[in-house]
Amino acid sequence: MEDSTPSTVNLQPSTIWAALASVPDPEIPVVSITDMGMVRDVTVGDAGRVTVTFTPTFSGCPALHVIRESIEQAVRDLGVTDVEVRSTLTPPWTTDWIGDDARERLRQYGIAPPAPTGEGQLIQLDAEPTRCPRCGSLNVRMTASFGPTLCKRMYVCDTCREPFEGFKSV
Amino acid sequence: MTTTPSISGTELTHPQTQALLLKLTVLADDEIILAHRNGEWTGHAPILEEDIALANIAQDELGHAGLYLSLAQTLGGSDPDRVAFWRGPDDYRNTRLVELPKGDWAFTMVRQFLYDTAEALWLEAATRSTYAPLAEIAAKAVREEKFHVQHTALWVERLALGTPESERRTQAALTELWPYAAQLFQPVEGEAELTAAGILPDLNAVHARWTDLVTRHLVDKCGLTLPDAPTTQPGRDTHTEHLAPLLEEMQSVARQHPDAEVW
């Protein structure tokens, strides 16, 4: 930035949303933080102050500070000097916010997209069905109910014999 | 531990604030100590998948502790890192259930099952809190907790119905842990008033639901025997000799580098 005087750039929220759509999820870089539904609100104040509200995927996610900094940087890169990044817990993040386009990219990346969470009881002992992201078979087994990141589990497909990661439905 | 709820919530009276601060601290203390015990399996679990699973569970529990302590901070509590790393055993208010050494795999799984079911049911009830910031935290955390319950319920079943050796170890763990688990349902000072105001769940109702749920799983499904629980339990200010060495290890880095900002 060559000019650092207080923000005179007056951006539309849509421009900021577009910039945030290029911020990758730190742990799954084929999807962005907007694909994941983590960005909940963008407002532009009278003096050009930009406020971005995001919600964490998991409360213990170690990438939260990285995401916060990436959001701030993406907005600053548009020439905005006054940026505030807020976090909210309400409504709680759900994998139902991941759009069809992003689900397809997850599948191509080898991660089974999350099944719809449904309206069922939260406290239940049975897990949702999952499909192999490579061959589409439902003949899969969960090999570990936790995976390399908080949002995923480990599976193996008994049809194509490939192991894969699957998104939890949250 | 930086996530804070966005809504400051309804007005609390001074006694309500003090009681809620205490409740949030005891909830966080249980999460922190149990997370540390689970972390002790990292590199030592029976199989790699379980090593990863317990680390995930521990990470979730620490996330919940961060939520509770961040809310406590908005009510006048100290910085969450200060609370976690600079209090000694005399000030921790965790249950003895979570501070007991990790034992064998059956002990760890039975304890985690007893704890996760209690936490999930309490959180589910707390989503209806009249205090919005607490209801928000509960709505967030309960979604994570359901995966713990699924996982540990399955492990307890697998161990109880596995070999005579695994059944023996699982029953021994349950016999030892059951009396301690009752402590999860001890109210803190001033809790009755918060419950009456709809701010906290009715702990007796949660206890009844928990007893029903774990009895169905442990007795009806897994064929285990529940021992008698003692009628009285010492309070959360009474610890075993196991807490002090745990804290000494857990807090050693923070205390050696009090000015560290980036870990």
Interface residues (C-beta under 8 A of the other chain):
Chain A: T53 P56 F58 S59 G60 C61 P62 L64 H65 R86 S87 T88 L89 T90 P91 P92 W93 T94 L122 I123 Q124 L125 D126 A127 T143 A144 S145 F146 G147 P148 L150 M154 K168 V170
Chain B: T2 T3 T4 P5 S6 I7 E49 E50 I52 A53 N56 I57 Q59 D60 E61 L62 G63 H64 G66 L67 A120 L121 E124 E136 I137 A139 K140 A141 V142 R143 E144 K146 F147 V149 Q150 H151 A153 L154
